Amino acid sequence: MPAHVTQEDEKVASLSEYRIFETEQFQKDLRSIARSGQADVVSKLRRIVYPQLRLFPHFGPHIRKLRGYTPETWRYRIGAWRFFYEIDGEEKIVFLIAASHRGSAY
């Protein structure tokens, strides 16, 4: 642990982080992506994207809020793949709801 970060700071940070929840549909979509030979996309999602969504699910270079969706829906882009999610700000949960190739996503 760096000298400037205390254990109390880490506790506060972990309390402010969002939890990630994958719906059954999202898990099914990920299995389909992996079977199509794109396991690296799934790996990148879990290794790089999840930590970002835990801290800042509303902001980032590959994040966009979609217009006209109720409830509010967000999209994270990895190459040609789109990962859709909803945010419960009160409970601090990111619900990953679907994953799709760009050509069939919208």
C-alpha positions in Angstrom: 0.0 0.0 0.0 1.4 3.4 -0.9 2.5 5.6 2.0 -0.1 8.3 1.3 -3.1 5.8 1.3 -4.3 4.7 4.7 -6.3 1.6 5.5 -9.2 4.0 6.3 -8.9 5.6 2.8 -9.1 2.1 1.2 -12.2 1.3 3.3 -13.9 4.5 2.2 -12.9 3.8 -1.5 -14.3 0.3 -1.4 -17.6 1.6 0.1 -17.9 4.2 -2.7 -17.3 1.6 -5.4 -20.2 0.3 -7.5 -20.8 -3.5 -7.5 -21.1 -5.3 -10.8 -24.0 -7.6 -11.6 -24.2 -9.7 -14.7 -27.7 -10.6 -15.9 -28.4 -14.1 -17.3 -28.7 -12.6 -20.7 -25.4 -10.8 -20.4 -23.7 -14.0 -19.3 -25.2 -15.8 -22.3 -24.0 -13.1 -24.6 -20.5 -13.3 -23.2 -20.4 -17.1 -23.7 -21.5 -16.5 -27.3 -18.7 -14.0 -27.8 -16.1 -16.3 -26.3 -17.3 -19.2 -28.5 -17.0 -17.0 -31.6 -13.3 -16.8 -31.0 -13.3 -13.4 -29.3 -12.3 -14.6 -25.8 -9.8 -11.7 -25.7 -12.8 -9.3 -25.7 -14.3 -11.0 -22.7 -10.9 -11.0 -20.9 -10.5 -7.3 -21.6 -14.0 -6.6 -20.3 -13.3 -8.2 -16.9 -9.7 -7.1 -16.6 -10.0 -3.4 -17.7 -13.6 -2.4 -18.0 -15.0 -3.8 -14.7 -12.5 -1.8 -12.6 -13.4 1.4 -14.4 -17.2 0.7 -14.1 -16.7 0.1 -10.3 -15.3 3.6 -9.9 -16.8 5.7 -12.7 -19.7 4.0 -14.5 -21.0 7.3 -16.0 -17.8 8.7 -17.5 -15.0 7.4 -19.8 -13.7 7.5 -23.3 -15.7 4.4 -24.4 -18.9 5.2 -22.4 -22.0 6.8 -23.8 -25.4 7.3 -22.3 -28.0 6.1 -24.8 -30.9 8.4 -25.7 -34.5 7.4 -25.5 -34.1 4.4 -23.2 -36.1 3.9 -20.0 -34.6 3.1 -17.6 -31.5 5.0 -18.5 -29.1 2.8 -20.3 -25.4 3.1 -20.9 -23.0 1.6 -23.4 -19.4 0.6 -23.2 -17.5 0.0 -26.5 -14.7 -2.4 -27.0 -13.8 -2.4 -30.7 -16.9 -3.6 -32.6 -18.6 -4.9 -29.4 -21.1 -3.0 -27.4 -21.8 -3.8 -23.7 -25.1 -2.3 -22.3 -25.7 -1.6 -18.7 -28.0 0.3 -16.3 -26.9 2.0 -13.1 -28.6 2.0 -9.7 -27.0 5.0 -8.1 -28.8 4.6 -4.8 -27.7 1.0 -4.3 -24.4 1.6 -6.2 -24.9 -1.4 -8.6 -24.0 -1.6 -12.3 -26.3 -4.1 -14.0 -24.7 -5.4 -17.2 -27.8 -6.4 -19.3 -26.6 -7.3 -22.8 -23.6 -7.5 -25.2 -23.8 -7.3 -28.9 -21.8 -6.8 -32.1 -22.0 -3.3 -33.4 -23.9 -4.4 -36.5 -26.8 -5.8 -34.5 -26.7 -3.7 -31.3 -29.2 -1.0 -32.0 
